């Protein structure tokens, strides 16, 4: 394997994961099958864990570094012996992201780097749940990492640095965050932020939306949000509160696709009832005295960062006021 890796310079090169499959192969251990088994479990929870994240986690545990060169130098027997603990660590990390941070799935996870850092925490912590203090510190780490776009570029060095922060959290100490964790955007920039699932900031704000446990507009019941649906930017679960087709008719179509105009709603509600209607029209259906009155409509809307339908300009179809008021609320949060 080592010789082949050195001479494999032409044609289709093997990636690090493919090489590690060969390097760790044993009559009782096949890394590809082990990974597929783990990922099948994670996909039922809405998460897809890249093989690179698994290898980075293993390497950080065994060597405090996760460069490709380091991964390829890992001891075969050490990797094999560690695998069962890696499975537990990843499962615990995914459970934490879903339960404590309300991350629906990979579709809105700001970075796959969190599989590594949270997996590292649970491996080192050795328990299925963090302490109350650790929970507080982990949430702070999640949001500071996400909103600073910590992992928007190459992340090997950042991961190696961040496990030192995780070590402090394990000891229930508050880590010292450097300039790399600073938030660099203004309130106005967040108000105007374009909706794109390729953006860490977009995904971070969607995580914030999901953390409110958004409810259905029509009956105040919980939404059934699925990762597969949310993986596509044109998914009907992403509802433009001021529908794009409506804004196009009013000459505001080019300003419609921003995160502050996005709410998470039921697929059928979007397709069958709202469609291209003005907010004042479709929301009237559920207000007091409406055809299908939702007696808890005000409460429902607070779960979408919309505190006051009148104050947010909804009944007058005031798009600028809506974006401004909702933007201020999200910025404050």
N, C-alpha and C positions, 0 to 999 in steps of 0.2 A: 504493500500500500504506500509506504513512504517513497519508494523509488518511483512508482507510478505517478504519485502526486508531483514529484519533481519534474518529470518529463512531460506531464500532461499540459503542454503549452499551446497546442493546436487543436482545432476542432472545437467541440463543446466542452468547456472546462467543468469539472465537478465543483459544486459549491461545498462549503464547509460541512454542512449537514450530511451530504452524500459521502464525503470522505470519512466523517465520524461514524457513519453506519458501518463502513468497512473496517475502520480501525478498532471498533468496539465489538465487532461480530464475535459471537461465541455460540456454541451449540445450544445454550440455554438463554441466549440474549440476542435479540434483533432490534436495534434501535428504531428502525423504521416502524416495525409492528408495535413496539412499545409506545412510540409517539402517536401513531394513529389511534391506538386504544385510548390514550389520554385525551386526545383532541376530540374524539367522538363523544366522550363524556362531557367535555366543555361545551361542545356545540349544542347539546340538549339544553344547556343553560344560557345559550345565546352568545357564546364567546368562541372565537377562533384564536388559538394561541400559536403564533408562528414558531417553527422549529428553531429559528435563530434565538428567540427569547428563552427557550428551554436550555439551549447550549450556553447562553450567556449566564443564566442563573447557575448552572452546574459549575461553570468556570469561576464565577465570583465566589462561590462557596469553597471550592477547592484551592483557589489561588489568589483571590482578591483582585483579579483582573479578567477581562473578557475580550481581549483582542483576538482576532482569528488565529494568529500565531500561537497564542497561549492555549486556546481551545484545542488546537491540533496537537499540542504537546502533553495534554492531560493523560494520566495513567489510565489505561483501559479498565483495570480491575476497580479502581476508585470510582470511575463513572458508573460501572455496573452496580457496585455496592450502594451507590447513592440514589439510584433511580426510584425506589419505592418511596423514599422521603421526598423526592422532587414531586412526585404525583400528589402526595398529601399537601405539600406547600402550595402548589398551583391551585388545587381544589379549594384550599382555605382562602387563597388570595381572591379567587373569583367569587366565592361566597361573600367575602368582605365587601368587595366592590358592589355587588348586587344589593346586599342587605343594608349596609351602613352608609353607602354613598348613592344608592339608588341608580347605579349605572345599569341601564337596561341590557346592554350587550356591547360587543366590539364596535358596532356601528357608531356609537357616540363616545367611546372611550378615547380621551384626548391623545393617548400614546400607548403603544404596546409595551413601552418601557415599564409601565406599572405592573405588568406581569412579573417582571424581574425583581423590582424593588419590593413589592408587596410579597412576592414569593420568598424572597430572601428574609423578610421580616418573620414570616410564619415558620420558615425552616429554623431560624436562629431562636425564635421565641419558644418553639416546641409545643405550643398549645393551640387549640382551635380558635380561641377568642383572645383578643387583646384585653389588657386591663382598662379601666375607665380612663386613666391618664394616657395610656398608649393610644387609645381610640381618638382622643382629642388631638394628640400630636400627629397621628397618621392622617386625620382629616385635613389638618393644616398643611402637612407635606403635600397631600394630593392637590389641594387648590393652589398652593404656591407654585408647584411644578407645572400644573396645567395652564394657569393664567399667565405664567412667565414664558410659555412656549419652550420650556426647558429642553424638551426632546424633539424640537422641530428639525434639527440637523443630525449629523453623526453623533451617536450616543454612547459609544464604548467608553470614552473618558468620563462622561457625565454619570454613567451607571457606576463606574468604579468609585467616583467621588461620593455618590449618593448613598452607597451602602454604609459609609462612615456616618452619615446622618441617621440612617436606620439603626445603626448600632447604638447611637445616643437615645433614640426613641425606645429601643428595647430596654434600656436602663432607666427609662422614664425621665430623661433629661430633654429639655427643649433645644434642638439643634440651632447652631448659628448659621443662618442663611446668608450667602454672599450676594453680590450684585447680580449674578446670573438668575436669581429668583425674583428680581424686581419686575413689577408690572409696568409696561411702557406705553399704555394707550390712554387717551383722554376720554372723558365722558361722551363727548360728541362723536369720537371715532367709534365707540361701542354702539351708540345709537344708530350710526350709519353702516354698521358692519354687514358686509355682504354674506348671504347664506350660501355656504359651500362646505360640504362634508370633507373636503381636503384641508380645511382650516382647523388648527388646534383650538383657536378661540371660539369658532362656531361650535365645535364639539363640547368645549367647556361650558358654554352658555346653555347648550341643550342638556348637559348633565345638571345644570342648575335648575332648568325647567322641570326635569324629571324628578329632582329631589323634593319638589313640592307635592308629589303624588297627584298629578293633574286628574281632574274628574270630568266626566262627560257633560257637555253643555246642556243636554236635554233633560237629564234625570239625576245629576249629581252622583252617579255611580262611578266606581273606579274604571279607568281605561285599561284595555288589554293591549298593551304595546309590545310588539314583537320585534326582535332584532332583525329578522329577515326583511321585514317591511321597512324598517328605518334605515337599512343599509343603502337605500337609493334616495338621492336628493329629490326626485320627483314623486316620492311616495305620498299617497293621499293621507298618511298619518301626519305628515307635515302640512299643516293648514295655514295658509296665508290669511290672517284674520280679516284683513282687507283683501279679498280675492284678487289675484292678478288680472283676471279677465275684467273685473269691475274697474280696477284702477286704470286699465288700458283704455276703457271707454271714457274715463274722465281725463285722459291725457297724462296719467301718472304711472304708466306701466313700467317705465325704466327705473322707477324708484321703489318698486314693489318687493323685490326679492332680497330683503334684508332680514337679519335674525330677529329684530324687534317686531317684525310683522308675522313671525312664525309662532304657532301654538300647536301643541301635540293633541290630536283629537282622534275620534273613532273614524275608521275608514268609510263606513256606510254613511255616517253623518255628513262627511265632506262631499261624497259623490252624489248622494240622493237628495239632500236638503239644501245645503249651502251653495254649492256650485259657484255661480258668478254673481250672486246677490250682494247688495250693499249690507254692511253689518247691521245697520238700523232695521233692515227688512228681516233678515234671518234671525237676529237675536230677539226681535219682537215676538216671535213665535213662543219663546220660553219665559218672557217676563211676566210679571203679575197681570193677570187678565188676558194673557196670550192664549192661543189655541191649545198649546200643550204646555201650560204653565209649569215652570220649575220653581217651586216655592223657595228653594235654596240657591237661586241663581247667583246672588251676590257672593255667597260663600264659594260656589263653584268657581267663579271667575278669579277669586283670590289665589286659587291653586294654579292659575295661569299668569300670575304677575299682572293682573288687571283688577285693581282695587275698587274702582268706581266707574261704572259704565258711563254715567253722565259726565263725570269729571275727566274721563279719558276721551271724550268727544265721540263716543260710539253712536249715540242717538242722533247726532248731527252729521255723522259720517265725516268727521274732521280727522283726516289721516295724519296731518302734521301734529296735531295735539295728541293723538293716540301714541305716535312714535315717541314724542317728547316725554309724555307722562310715564309710559311703560319703560322707556329707556332710563329715566331717573330712578325708577323702582329697582330695575335690574342692576344698575350701577351701584346703588346703595347696598344691595344684597352682596 
